[in-house]
Amino acid sequence: MLSSEKKALFSIERPLLHLTHSSGKIYEACGVWDGFTTLLANELGDRDVIYFDENEEAEFVIDYDLPITPYRAPRLFINKHKRCFLSASEALFPKISHTKTVTLYDSWANVDGITDKIDKFDRIAASQVVVFQDEGIEHPRIVYRDFPATLLWGVLRQHVHTGSAVGVYFGDEPAFYFFNKRRANRIFSFGKIRFEATRKVVDRFKERYPDRFEAFMRQNGFLDKAAVLMDLDLTRFNELALEFGGKGGVSVDCRIDEERFDYSSFYASMMSFILADTSPKLLAYSVYESLGEFMSQQAVEVLRKTKAEAIVLAGRHCTNSPFMSRFIRNYPNILLSIEYPVDDEGVFAGV
């Protein structure tokens, strides 16, 4: 290896590798182990070789005694002048928290003012534990908190915003909140998914795409169901929305019916476009664009009626460029998470 290649390989950026075996076979995108890089560099010294484990039938295997944590690089979402971190940005942790309240969420914990993976703490002792879901723990005093409200509180605290605000949570069950001083009131929620297969377009879709329809009925996630209608997973659905190069999409039905989001109209509208052989890129883009328009209109209407001073946005689905572009077109000065990823882990800042 050239000396310049060694410097690049062992730099803090931890580049991806394209390794060529002696047989001539190329192994692409082999990441350098986090925490093991320095040890490996020291062992190599001036020798012009590098060892790697191809995770199959390797001719040799590197063994070590140190526990290795796989590295996942931070991902930064940028849309025009708005930016925030995406989830799974483990490089942001551990973090010092403003509260010493012991809080648990999934595989994360806040203990003694430190937020990190729960397995990083040897022992956790507390007079009470704050949770947002059933964590499967036994404790005499467990306090349950509203996850979206606490997550949005965290964003407001990061911006040191103490006035009133409208909160928009765009997770699997989108919801709207009004914040005033120390109170958070849920004013509207999409609610649990209710789909009524009573329209003719649904019958036509079921007849033409029976497998898709069955998969759609089995799926539970709001946008996961939308992706299944197009025979996609949610990751590819998001990618298609980003790949669309047009100036505007079609209008997917987004409306309120009986104080709930009308899921039946939303999915039936998608089915009609699929039956009309609408471009998948156009339809994926249009879903997010229509939701961005609908949710921003609702938020701005609440803002005007309540005379709130800000709109705060959080939730894993908001990091989609078509959605964000349409949302901020109606209200440019939204508040997004600064220190934490925009969805799950940011909940600790709001406790």
HELIX and SHEET records of a PDB file:
HELIX    1   1 SER A    3  LEU A    9  1                                   7    
HELIX    2   2 THR A   37  LEU A   44  1                                   8    
HELIX    3   3 GLU A   90  LEU A   92  5                                   3    
HELIX    4   4 ILE A  118  LYS A  120  5                                   3    
HELIX    5   5 PHE A  147  GLN A  158  1                                  12    
HELIX    6   6 LYS A  200  ARG A  208  1                                   9    
HELIX    7   7 PRO A  210  ARG A  218  1                                   9    
HELIX    8   8 PHE A  222  LEU A  229  1                                   8    
HELIX    9   9 LEU A  234  GLU A  243  1                                  10    
HELIX   10  10 TYR A  263  LEU A  275  1                                  13    
HELIX   11  11 PRO A  280  THR A  306  1                                  27    
HELIX   12  12 ARG A  316  CYS A  318  5                                   3    
HELIX   13  13 SER A  321  ASN A  330  1                                  10    
HELIX   14  14 GLU A  345  GLY A  350  5                                   6    
SHEET    1   A 2 LEU A  16  THR A  20  0                                        
SHEET    2   A 2 ILE A  26  GLY A  31 -1                                        
SHEET    1   B 2 LEU A  76  ASN A  79  0                                        
SHEET    2   B 2 LYS A  82  PHE A  85 -1                                        
SHEET    1   C 6 LYS A  95  ILE A  96  0                                        
SHEET    2   C 6 ILE A 114  LYS A 117 -1                                        
SHEET    3   C 6 TRP A 108  VAL A 111 -1                                        
SHEET    4   C 6 THR A 103  TYR A 105 -1                                        
SHEET    5   C 6 VAL A 129  VAL A 131  1                                        
SHEET    6   C 6 ILE A 142  TYR A 144  1                                        
SHEET    1   D 4 ARG A 183  SER A 189  0                                        
SHEET    2   D 4 ALA A 175  ASN A 180 -1                                        
SHEET    3   D 4 ALA A 165  TYR A 169 -1                                        
SHEET    4   D 4 ILE A 311  ALA A 314  1                                        
SHEET    1   E 2 ILE A 256  ASP A 257  0                                        
SHEET    2   E 2 ARG A 260  PHE A 261 -1                                        
END                                                                             
